[in-house]
C-alpha cells in the first residue's frame, strides 16, 4: 500500500511517499480501506518534534473515513463493505496517512449517510475532543454559559455546535472576519481576540474550553463562576494553574482525547440530526501531505484539513 512516512523529526519535507505492506487486522480489529484522513495540529507536532513519542511515528494520522475491507476474529459490529469513520487509538497508534489502516473495531462507528468521506474524515479526533471535553468532562447542559477559545479552529467550530446542541449559551473567541460564520454555526456571542481582552468582555462562565494553553488558559480561570470548570486539551504545564483553580473555587481538567465507540456514535447522531457539520478548509492528495502540514502550520485555517486517499 501507499503511505506517507518519515525517518526523522523535522519540517514538512521529512514526509515522503513509500510502499508498505498492507496491515492485517488482529483479533477484535478491522482493516479499513482509507478514503480520507483528517489532518490535526497533533500530526505536525508529532512530525516536528515527537510530542508524545521519542522516535518518529512510521505513519502519521489518527482520523480515518473509509470502507471495511476485512474484520478480525470476534468482530461483530462491522462487516466488509461497511462505511465507517473513527479515530485510531490516540496517541499511541497512528497510521491514517495510508491506503489501509487497522484499529480496534470499537474505535469506529458507521459513517453518517449525509456525509461524504472527506467531511467524515474531518471529524473524529476534533469532534471527539470537543464532545469528551464538553459532555463527558464538563457535563454542559441547557442554559449554561460556555466560552470556547479559537472557536473557528478544528476543535472550536465543532465545540460551538456541540455546546449549542446541548442547550448552552455559547461565547467564542475568534478574529472578526470569522464571526458571521460562527453565528451561522450557533455562537450567541463573539469576541475579537485581536481587539478585545476576553476577561473584560465576559464573566460568570460555567465552562471554558481551552484550546490554546499558556496565558489564555491562566486568564480563563478568572472568568469562571464559583464551581465552574475549565477543560484544557493541552495538558502540559498545568501545575500552577491547578493550584490557582483550587484557590478560586473552580475546576481545571486537563484531558487527552480517547478512542471511543460511544462517542463516535454520539457524533454521528448529531450529524444525522443536522446539529453538527464539519467545515473543511482545504483538501490535499495523500502524496501532498507535506503541503497539507505547511498549510496547517500557518495557523490561519478555518475548520479542518483533509487528505484524500481514494
JOFEN-V903191 format. One record per residue. RES is the residue in one letter. SS is DSSP state (A for helix, B for strand, O for the rest). D_FIRST is the distance of its C-alpha to the first C-alpha in whole Angstrom. Layout:
res & ss & d_first
RES & SS & D_FIRST
RES & SS & D_FIRST
//
This chain:
res & ss & d_first
X & O & 0
X & B & 4
X & B & 6
X & B & 10
X & B & 12
X & O & 16
X & O & 18
X & O & 21
X & O & 23
X & O & 24
X & O & 24
X & A & 21
X & A & 21
X & A & 19
X & O & 16
X & B & 14
X & B & 10
X & B & 8
X & B & 5
X & O & 5
X & O & 6
X & O & 6
X & O & 9
X & O & 12
X & O & 15
X & O & 18
X & O & 22
X & O & 22
X & B & 19
X & B & 16
X & B & 13
X & B & 12
X & B & 10
X & B & 11
X & B & 13
X & B & 15
X & B & 15
X & B & 19
X & B & 20
X & O & 23
X & A & 25
X & A & 24
X & A & 20
X & A & 22
X & A & 25
X & A & 22
X & A & 21
X & A & 24
X & A & 26
X & O & 24
X & O & 27
X & O & 26
X & O & 24
X & O & 26
X & O & 23
X & O & 20
X & O & 17
X & O & 14
X & B & 12
X & O & 15
X & O & 16
X & O & 17
X & B & 18
X & B & 16
X & B & 17
X & B & 15
X & B & 15
X & B & 16
X & B & 13
X & B & 15
X & B & 18
X & O & 19
X & O & 23
X & O & 25
X & O & 24
X & O & 26
X & O & 25
X & O & 22
X & O & 21
X & O & 18
X & O & 19
X & O & 20
X & B & 20
X & B & 20
X & B & 20
X & B & 20
X & B & 20
X & O & 18
X & O & 21
X & O & 22
X & O & 23
X & O & 21
X & O & 18
X & O & 16
X & O & 12
X & O & 12
X & O & 11
X & B & 7
X & O & 6
X & B & 7
X & B & 10
X & B & 13
X & B & 17
X & B & 20
X & A & 21
X & A & 24
X & A & 22
X & B & 21
X & B & 24
X & B & 24
X & O & 23
X & O & 26
X & O & 27
X & O & 29
X & O & 26
X & O & 23
X & A & 19
X & A & 20
X & A & 23
X & A & 22
X & A & 19
X & O & 22
X & O & 24
X & A & 23
X & A & 24
X & A & 27
X & A & 28
X & A & 28
X & A & 30
X & A & 32
X & A & 33
X & A & 33
X & A & 35
X & A & 38
X & A & 38
X & A & 37
X & A & 39
X & O & 41
X & O & 42
X & O & 43
X & O & 45
X & O & 48
X & O & 50
X & O & 48
X & B & 48
X & B & 44
X & B & 43
X & B & 40
X & O & 39
X & O & 37
X & O & 37
X & O & 35
X & O & 32
X & A & 29
X & A & 30
X & A & 34
X & A & 34
X & A & 32
X & A & 35
X & A & 38
X & A & 37
X & A & 36
X & A & 40
X & A & 41
X & A & 40
X & O & 42
X & O & 45
X & O & 45
X & B & 47
X & B & 44
X & B & 45
X & B & 42
X & B & 42
X & O & 40
X & O & 41
X & A & 44
X & A & 42
X & A & 39
X & A & 42
X & A & 43
X & A & 39
X & A & 39
X & A & 43
X & A & 41
X & A & 38
X & O & 41
X & O & 43
X & O & 46
X & B & 47
X & B & 45
X & B & 46
X & O & 45
X & O & 45
X & O & 45
X & O & 49
X & O & 50
X & O & 50
X & A & 48
X & A & 51
X & A & 54
X & A & 52
X & O & 51
X & O & 53
X & O & 53
X & B & 49
X & B & 48
X & B & 44
X & B & 43
X & B & 39
X & B & 38
X & O & 35
X & O & 36
X & O & 38
X & A & 41
X & A & 44
X & A & 43
X & A & 42
X & A & 46
X & A & 48
X & A & 46
X & A & 48
X & A & 51
X & A & 50
X & B & 50
X & B & 53
X & B & 54
X & B & 52
X & B & 49
X & B & 45
X & B & 43
X & B & 39
X & B & 37
X & O & 33
X & O & 34
X & O & 35
X & O & 36
X & O & 40
X & O & 41
X & A & 44
X & A & 47
X & A & 46
X & A & 46
X & A & 49
X & A & 51
X & A & 49
X & A & 51
X & A & 54
X & A & 54
X & O & 53
X & O & 50
X & B & 46
X & B & 43
X & B & 40
X & B & 37
X & O & 34
X & O & 30
X & O & 28
X & O & 27
X & O & 24
X & O & 27
X & A & 27
X & A & 30
X & A & 30
X & A & 27
X & A & 29
X & A & 32
X & A & 30
X & A & 29
X & A & 32
X & A & 34
X & A & 31
X & A & 33
X & O & 36
X & O & 36
X & O & 36
X & O & 33
X & O & 31
X & O & 28
X & O & 29
X & B & 26
X & B & 27
X & B & 24
X & B & 21
X & B & 18
X & B & 15
X & A & 12
X & A & 13
X & A & 16
X & A & 16
X & A & 19
X & A & 21
X & A & 20
X & A & 22
X & A & 24
X & A & 25
X & A & 26
X & O & 27
X & O & 30
X & O & 31
X & O & 32
X & O & 30
X & O & 31
X & O & 29
X & B & 25
X & B & 22
X & B & 19
X & B & 16
X & B & 15
X & O & 11
X & O & 12
//
